[in-house]
C-alpha cells in the first residue's frame, strides 16, 4: 500500500492567517498616516531652514541684500535687490495639509553681512492637517533655528 501525503493548508489555517494579517493592517495604516504627516511637517520645516540658509549665504557671497518672502499658505521665495526671484519652493510637495500659519505675507531681509535688516527676531510656524506645528526662529545675527 502506498502512502499519499496531502500538502497544503486547511481552510481554518488560511482564515486564521488572513484574520491576523487584516488585524495587523488595521493597526498599521493609521500609524503610517500619522508618520507620513509628521514626516511632511519636519520636511517642510527643513525647507524653510534651507531657504533661510540659502538666502543668507547668497547675501554674503554676492555682498548684496537678499529677501526671503513667505506667502501663505505654502510659497517661499528668495529675491535679490532688484526684486528678481532667484529661488521658489512650494510646501505642497510635503503634503496637502502643510501650510504656513501666518495670516499675511512675511519677509526677512539679510544684509550683505548675513545679518537681519532691520535687526529683530522672527518666528515662522508651519502646520499640518493634524494641527501639529513646527517653528523656525531667525535671530538678528541671521541664524535660523528649528524648534
C-alpha positions in Angstrom: 0.0 0.0 0.0 1.3 3.4 -0.9 1.1 6.4 1.3 -0.1 9.6 -0.3 0.5 12.8 1.6 -1.7 15.7 1.4 0.1 19.1 1.1 -1.4 22.5 1.6 -3.3 24.4 4.2 -6.7 23.8 5.7 -9.4 26.4 5.3 -9.2 27.2 9.0 -5.4 27.9 8.8 -5.9 30.2 5.8 -8.7 32.1 7.6 -6.7 32.5 10.8 -3.7 33.8 8.8 -5.9 36.2 6.8 -7.5 37.4 10.0 -4.2 38.1 11.7 -3.0 39.9 8.5 -6.1 42.1 8.5 -5.8 43.0 12.2 -2.1 44.0 11.7 -3.0 46.1 8.6 -5.8 47.8 10.6 -3.3 48.8 13.2 -0.5 49.8 10.8 -2.5 52.0 8.4 -3.4 54.8 10.9 0.1 54.7 12.2 1.5 55.1 8.7 -0.7 58.1 8.0 0.4 59.8 11.3 4.0 59.1 10.5 3.7 60.5 6.9 2.0 63.7 8.3 4.8 64.1 10.9 7.5 63.5 8.2 5.9 66.0 5.9 5.9 68.6 8.7 9.5 68.1 9.5 10.4 68.2 5.8 8.6 71.5 5.4 10.4 72.9 8.4 13.7 71.9 6.8 12.6 73.5 3.6 12.1 76.8 5.4 15.5 76.4 7.1 17.1 75.7 3.7 15.6 78.9 2.1 16.9 80.9 5.1 20.4 79.5 4.9 20.5 79.8 1.1 19.4 83.5 1.3 21.9 84.3 4.0 24.8 82.6 2.2 23.9 84.2 -1.1 23.7 87.7 0.5 27.2 87.2 1.9 28.6 85.7 -1.3 27.2 88.4 -3.6 27.7 91.2 -1.0 24.2 92.3 -1.6 20.9 92.0 0.3 18.5 89.1 -0.2 14.9 88.9 0.9 13.0 85.7 1.8 9.3 86.0 1.2 6.8 83.7 2.9 3.4 83.8 1.2 0.7 81.8 2.9 -0.3 79.1 2.6 2.7 77.4 1.0 5.0 79.6 -1.1 8.7 80.5 -0.2 10.7 82.8 -2.5 14.1 84.4 -2.3 14.6 87.7 -4.2 17.7 89.8 -4.9 18.0 93.6 -4.6 16.2 94.1 -7.9 13.3 92.0 -6.7 14.1 89.2 -9.2 13.1 85.9 -7.8 16.1 83.6 -7.6 14.5 80.7 -5.6 11.0 79.4 -5.4 9.6 76.5 -3.4 6.1 75.4 -2.5 5.4 73.4 0.7 2.6 71.5 -1.0 5.1 68.8 -2.1 5.2 67.7 1.6 1.5 67.1 1.8 -1.8 68.8 1.1 -2.3 69.9 4.7 1.1 71.5 5.1 1.0 75.3 5.4 2.5 78.5 6.8 0.3 79.7 9.7 0.9 83.4 9.1 -2.2 85.3 8.0 -0.4 87.5 5.6 2.9 87.5 3.7 6.0 87.9 5.7 9.6 88.6 4.7 13.1 88.5 6.1 15.9 90.6 4.6 19.5 89.6 5.0 22.1 92.4 4.5 25.5 91.8 2.8 27.0 90.6 6.1 24.3 88.0 6.6 22.5 89.8 9.4 18.8 90.5 9.6 17.9 94.0 8.5 16.4 95.7 10.5 17.7 93.6 13.4 14.8 91.7 15.0 13.9 88.1 15.9 11.4 86.4 13.6 9.4 83.2 14.1 7.7 81.4 11.4 5.3 78.4 12.1 4.5 75.5 9.8 1.5 73.3 10.5 0.0 70.1 9.0 -3.5 68.7 8.6 -3.5 67.3 12.2 -2.7 70.8 13.5 0.8 69.8 14.6 3.3 72.6 14.4 7.0 73.2 13.9 8.6 76.6 14.3 11.7 78.3 12.8 13.1 81.3 14.6 15.6 83.6 13.0 17.7 85.8 15.2 19.2 89.2 14.4 22.5 87.5 13.7 20.7 85.8 10.8 21.0 82.3 12.2 17.8 80.2 11.9 17.0 77.6 14.5 14.3 74.9 14.4 12.0 74.1 17.4 
